[in-house]
Amino acid sequence: MSGWDEGNVYYTDQGQDAEARDAAAGITPGQAKRKFLDFLRNFRGAPSSEFPDGQLAYRDALDQDQPPKELTVLLDDVIAHDSDLAKELRARPEIYVPVLESACVATVESLRHARNVNPQQDDVVNGIGGSKDNFNEFQIQVHLKSDETPRALRGLSSKDVSRLVCVQGIVIAASRAKSKATKMAIQCKTCRGIKMLTAGAGFSGYGSLIPRTCDQASANPELSSEGGCGLDPFVMMPDKSKFMDQQVLKMQENPEDVPPGEIPRNVTLVVERNVVHKIVPGTRVKVMGVYLLQSGGGIRKAEAEVARFRSRI
């Protein structure tokens, strides 16, 4: 019992330190959602004869009897509304683009409540029923667009990884559309416990997300005494999983951008949901997307494993 009255200070971590670090690094996702809500509801375009005070373009686009499944947002409008928010959107799009899409759905719900239309009882909103759970599954895909001059493919560097880039080129190949699980349900073969896994956009899969052991065994004394559920006990449940369409395109730089004597460079494009089957080979495109690196395996050299990466957007 000695030392109980020493002047030590004890505390519990309630997650506030992480929020403080995020605030010091920039705008937090919660702050960004509030800013996006204000942008979608109150941003006005340039004045015109029809709209002297400027049109509420995004609000009008979302306030429809049949809510849109996609929305095109001009990055220049975000810059004009909040330059700090646009800076974070360009620097960390994998975090803030889903926040923007979530803000679009929240805006639709708030606008319909303002018009005394209850989205929980309106089957037009969900298309699949009137419950709150179905409305939570409603998604709006955001397409970012910019009036900036697109960059050449060979101008991309390591500084652009995980950032929003704008490039142009010619689509030279297109794969068949495939189904990708966005939320995958897995079940343990031994204890019948169910888990839900969520994957990100792009080529991100579930190989590294599926646990090799079941944690339900620790809560069940009978399974714990028998050695648990075993190794790799999980199987996928397609009927309880959620899927989306995904397609892979190959884009090559424009002939006028290729220096004399050089071979044209290409990059892999991954398109999802409403953009699938919208582009055919031979089409010149201007693309705004996230520049990422995809693992291409490894080669053994000098008794060391050297990782190879391929670029994709």
C-alpha positions as CSV (number, residue, x, y, z in Angstrom):
1,M,0.0,0.0,0.0
2,S,3.0,2.2,0.2
3,G,3.2,5.0,-2.4
4,W,-0.5,5.3,-2.9
5,D,-0.4,9.0,-2.0
6,E,2.4,9.9,-4.5
7,G,1.6,12.9,-6.8
8,N,1.0,10.8,-10.0
9,V,-1.6,12.0,-12.5
10,Y,-3.8,9.3,-14.2
11,Y,-6.1,9.9,-17.1
12,T,-8.1,8.0,-19.7
13,D,-7.8,8.5,-23.5
14,Q,-11.2,9.6,-24.8
15,G,-10.1,10.2,-28.4
16,Q,-9.8,14.0,-28.0
17,D,-6.0,13.8,-28.7
18,A,-6.7,12.3,-32.1
19,E,-9.2,15.0,-33.0
20,A,-6.7,17.7,-31.9
21,R,-4.1,16.1,-34.2
22,D,-6.5,16.1,-37.1
23,A,-7.5,19.7,-36.4
24,A,-3.8,20.7,-36.4
25,A,-3.3,18.8,-39.7
26,G,-6.3,20.5,-41.4
27,I,-10.1,20.2,-41.6
28,T,-11.5,17.2,-39.8
29,P,-14.1,15.0,-41.7
30,G,-16.9,16.3,-39.4
31,Q,-16.0,19.9,-40.1
32,A,-15.7,19.1,-43.8
33,K,-19.2,17.6,-43.9
34,R,-20.7,20.8,-42.4
35,K,-18.8,22.9,-44.9
36,F,-20.0,20.7,-47.8
37,L,-23.6,20.9,-46.6
38,D,-23.3,24.7,-46.5
39,F,-21.7,24.6,-50.0
40,L,-24.4,22.4,-51.5
41,R,-27.3,24.4,-50.1
42,N,-26.1,28.0,-50.4
43,F,-23.5,28.2,-53.3
44,R,-24.7,30.6,-56.0
45,G,-23.4,30.7,-59.5
46,A,-22.7,33.8,-61.6
47,P,-25.6,36.2,-62.0
48,S,-27.6,36.0,-65.2
49,S,-30.7,37.5,-66.7
50,E,-32.8,34.6,-65.4
51,F,-31.1,34.5,-62.0
52,P,-29.9,38.0,-61.0
53,D,-28.6,36.8,-57.7
54,G,-27.1,33.7,-59.1
55,Q,-28.6,30.2,-59.4
56,L,-28.4,27.7,-56.5
57,A,-27.1,25.2,-58.9
58,Y,-26.3,22.3,-56.6
59,R,-29.4,22.8,-54.4
60,D,-31.7,22.8,-57.4
61,A,-29.9,19.7,-58.8
62,L,-30.5,17.8,-55.5
63,D,-34.0,19.1,-54.8
64,Q,-35.8,16.9,-57.3
65,D,-38.8,14.6,-57.1
66,Q,-36.5,11.8,-58.3
67,P,-33.2,12.4,-56.5
68,P,-30.2,12.1,-58.8
69,K,-27.8,9.1,-58.5
70,E,-24.8,11.3,-59.6
71,L,-23.8,14.9,-59.2
72,T,-21.1,16.9,-61.1
73,V,-19.3,19.3,-58.8
74,L,-17.0,21.9,-60.3
75,L,-13.8,22.2,-58.2
76,D,-13.5,25.9,-59.0
77,D,-16.9,26.4,-57.2
78,V,-15.5,24.7,-54.1
79,I,-12.4,27.0,-54.3
80,A,-14.6,30.1,-54.6
81,H,-16.8,29.0,-51.6
82,D,-14.0,27.8,-49.3
83,S,-10.4,27.6,-50.5
84,D,-9.2,25.7,-47.4
85,L,-11.9,23.0,-48.0
86,A,-10.9,22.7,-51.7
87,K,-7.2,22.4,-50.6
88,E,-8.0,19.5,-48.3
89,L,-10.2,17.9,-51.0
90,R,-7.4,18.0,-53.5
91,A,-4.8,16.8,-51.0
92,R,-6.8,13.9,-49.4
93,P,-9.5,13.0,-51.9
94,E,-9.9,9.4,-50.6
95,I,-11.1,10.9,-47.3
96,Y,-13.1,13.9,-48.4
97,V,-14.8,12.7,-51.6
98,P,-16.9,10.1,-49.5
99,V,-17.6,12.9,-47.1
100,L,-18.9,15.0,-50.0
101,E,-21.1,12.2,-51.2
102,S,-22.5,11.7,-47.7
103,A,-23.2,15.4,-47.6
104,C,-25.2,15.1,-50.9
105,V,-27.4,12.4,-49.4
106,A,-27.9,14.5,-46.2
107,T,-28.8,17.5,-48.3
108,V,-31.4,15.5,-50.2
109,E,-33.0,14.3,-47.0
110,S,-33.0,17.8,-45.4
111,L,-34.5,19.4,-48.5
112,R,-37.3,16.8,-48.6
113,H,-38.1,17.4,-45.0
114,A,-38.3,21.1,-45.7
115,R,-40.9,20.3,-48.4
116,N,-42.8,18.1,-45.9
117,V,-41.8,15.0,-47.9
118,N,-40.8,12.2,-45.5
119,P,-37.9,10.2,-47.0
120,Q,-38.6,7.3,-44.6
121,Q,-42.0,6.8,-46.3
122,D,-41.3,7.8,-49.9
123,D,-40.3,4.9,-52.1
124,V,-39.2,7.4,-54.9
125,V,-36.1,8.2,-52.8
126,N,-34.9,4.7,-52.3
127,G,-36.5,2.9,-55.2
128,I,-36.5,-0.3,-53.0
129,G,-38.8,0.6,-50.2
130,G,-39.7,3.2,-47.6
131,S,-37.7,2.2,-44.5
132,K,-35.0,4.3,-42.9
133,D,-32.5,1.5,-43.5
134,N,-33.2,1.6,-47.2
135,F,-32.7,5.3,-47.3
136,N,-29.3,5.0,-45.6
137,E,-28.3,2.8,-48.6
138,F,-29.1,5.5,-51.1
139,Q,-26.0,6.9,-52.6
140,I,-25.1,9.8,-54.9
141,Q,-21.9,9.5,-56.8
142,V,-20.0,12.8,-57.1
143,H,-18.0,13.6,-60.3
144,L,-15.4,16.2,-59.7
145,K,-14.7,18.5,-62.7
146,S,-12.3,21.4,-63.2
147,D,-11.6,24.1,-65.8
148,E,-7.9,23.8,-65.2
149,T,-5.5,22.9,-67.9
150,P,-4.9,19.1,-67.8
151,R,-1.4,17.8,-67.2
152,A,0.5,15.4,-69.4
153,L,0.8,11.8,-68.1
154,R,4.6,11.9,-68.1
155,G,4.3,15.0,-65.8
156,L,3.0,12.9,-62.9
157,S,5.5,12.3,-60.1
158,S,5.8,10.8,-56.6
159,K,4.5,14.1,-55.2
160,D,1.1,13.5,-56.8
161,V,0.5,10.1,-55.2
162,S,-2.8,10.0,-53.3
163,R,-3.7,13.4,-54.6
164,L,-6.3,14.7,-57.0
165,V,-4.9,15.1,-60.5
166,C,-6.3,16.2,-63.8
167,V,-4.9,14.5,-66.9
168,Q,-6.0,13.9,-70.5
169,G,-5.4,11.2,-73.1
170,I,-7.0,8.5,-75.3
171,V,-8.7,5.4,-74.0
172,I,-7.1,2.5,-75.8
173,A,-8.6,-0.5,-74.0
174,A,-11.6,-1.3,-71.8
175,S,-12.3,-4.4,-69.7
176,R,-15.6,-6.0,-69.0
177,A,-17.5,-4.7,-66.0
178,K,-17.0,-6.7,-62.8
179,S,-18.9,-6.8,-59.5
180,K,-16.9,-5.6,-56.5
181,A,-18.1,-6.1,-52.9
182,T,-18.3,-2.8,-51.1
183,K,-19.6,-4.5,-47.9
184,M,-18.9,-8.2,-47.5
185,A,-20.5,-10.4,-45.0
186,I,-18.4,-13.4,-43.8
187,Q,-19.5,-16.2,-41.5
188,C,-17.5,-18.5,-39.3
189,K,-18.0,-22.1,-40.3
190,T,-17.7,-23.3,-36.6
191,C,-19.6,-20.8,-34.4
192,R,-21.8,-19.3,-37.2
193,G,-20.8,-15.8,-36.2
194,I,-21.2,-13.1,-38.8
195,K,-18.9,-10.1,-39.5
196,M,-19.3,-7.2,-41.9
197,L,-16.2,-5.9,-43.8
198,T,-15.9,-2.6,-45.8
199,A,-13.4,-2.1,-48.6
200,G,-12.3,1.2,-50.1
201,A,-12.4,2.3,-53.7
202,G,-10.2,1.2,-56.5
203,F,-8.5,-2.2,-56.5
204,S,-8.6,-2.5,-52.7
205,G,-9.8,-6.0,-51.8
206,Y,-10.6,-8.1,-48.8
207,G,-7.6,-10.4,-48.8
208,S,-5.9,-8.5,-46.0
209,L,-9.1,-7.6,-44.2
210,I,-10.5,-11.1,-43.6
211,P,-9.3,-12.3,-40.2
212,R,-7.6,-15.6,-40.0
213,T,-9.0,-16.5,-36.6
214,C,-12.5,-16.0,-35.1
215,D,-12.7,-13.8,-32.0
216,Q,-16.1,-15.4,-31.0
217,A,-14.2,-18.3,-29.5
218,S,-12.9,-16.2,-26.6
219,A,-16.5,-15.4,-25.6
220,N,-17.5,-19.1,-25.8
221,P,-16.0,-21.3,-23.1
222,E,-16.8,-24.5,-25.0
223,L,-14.9,-23.3,-28.1
224,S,-12.0,-21.9,-26.1
225,S,-11.5,-25.3,-24.4
226,E,-11.5,-27.0,-27.8
227,G,-8.9,-24.7,-29.4
228,G,-11.2,-22.1,-30.9
229,C,-12.8,-22.1,-34.3
230,G,-9.6,-23.1,-36.1
231,L,-7.5,-21.2,-38.7
232,D,-9.3,-19.5,-41.6
233,P,-12.8,-20.4,-40.6
234,F,-14.6,-17.6,-42.5
235,V,-16.6,-18.0,-45.7
236,M,-18.3,-15.3,-47.8
237,M,-22.1,-14.8,-47.7
238,P,-23.0,-13.2,-51.1
239,D,-26.7,-12.9,-50.2
240,K,-25.9,-10.5,-47.4
241,S,-23.1,-8.6,-49.1
242,K,-23.4,-5.3,-51.1
243,F,-21.8,-5.0,-54.6
244,M,-21.1,-2.3,-57.2
245,D,-19.9,-2.3,-60.8
246,Q,-16.3,-1.7,-61.6
247,Q,-14.4,-1.4,-64.9
248,V,-10.7,-1.0,-65.8
249,L,-9.7,1.3,-68.7
250,K,-6.2,1.9,-70.2
251,M,-5.5,5.5,-71.2
252,Q,-2.6,6.6,-73.4
253,E,-1.2,10.1,-73.6
254,N,-2.1,12.1,-76.7
255,P,0.2,11.9,-79.7
256,E,0.9,15.7,-79.5
257,D,2.1,15.2,-75.9
258,V,4.7,12.6,-76.8
259,P,8.3,14.0,-77.4
260,P,10.0,13.0,-80.7
261,G,11.5,9.6,-80.4
262,E,9.7,8.6,-77.2
263,I,7.2,5.8,-76.7
264,P,3.7,6.9,-75.6
265,R,3.0,6.2,-71.9
266,N,-0.2,4.9,-70.5
267,V,-2.0,4.6,-67.1
268,T,-4.7,2.4,-65.8
269,L,-8.1,4.0,-65.0
270,V,-10.5,2.4,-62.5
271,V,-14.1,3.6,-62.9
272,E,-17.0,2.6,-60.7
273,R,-20.8,2.7,-60.4
274,N,-22.4,5.1,-62.8
275,V,-19.3,5.6,-65.0
276,V,-19.1,2.0,-66.0
277,H,-19.7,1.4,-69.8
278,K,-19.8,5.1,-70.5
279,I,-16.4,5.2,-72.3
280,V,-15.3,3.2,-75.3
281,P,-11.8,2.7,-76.7
282,G,-10.7,5.5,-79.1
283,T,-12.3,8.3,-77.0
284,R,-10.3,11.3,-76.0
285,V,-11.0,12.1,-72.3
286,K,-10.1,14.6,-69.7
287,V,-9.9,12.7,-66.3
288,M,-9.9,14.0,-62.8
289,G,-9.2,11.3,-60.3
290,V,-6.9,10.1,-57.5
291,Y,-3.4,9.1,-58.5
292,L,-2.5,5.9,-56.7
293,L,0.0,3.1,-56.9
294,Q,-0.9,-0.6,-57.3
295,S,1.4,-3.3,-56.1
296,G,2.7,-5.3,-59.1
297,G,4.4,-8.1,-57.2
298,G,8.1,-8.4,-56.4
299,I,11.4,-9.5,-57.9
300,R,14.3,-11.0,-56.1
301,K,17.5,-9.1,-56.7
302,A,20.7,-9.1,-54.6
303,E,18.9,-11.3,-52.0
304,A,16.3,-8.6,-51.3
305,E,12.7,-8.3,-52.2
306,V,12.1,-5.2,-54.3
307,A,8.5,-4.1,-54.7
308,R,7.2,-3.1,-58.1
309,F,4.3,-0.7,-58.5
310,R,2.1,0.4,-61.4
311,S,0.3,3.7,-61.6
312,R,-3.4,4.0,-61.7
313,I,-6.1,6.7,-61.4
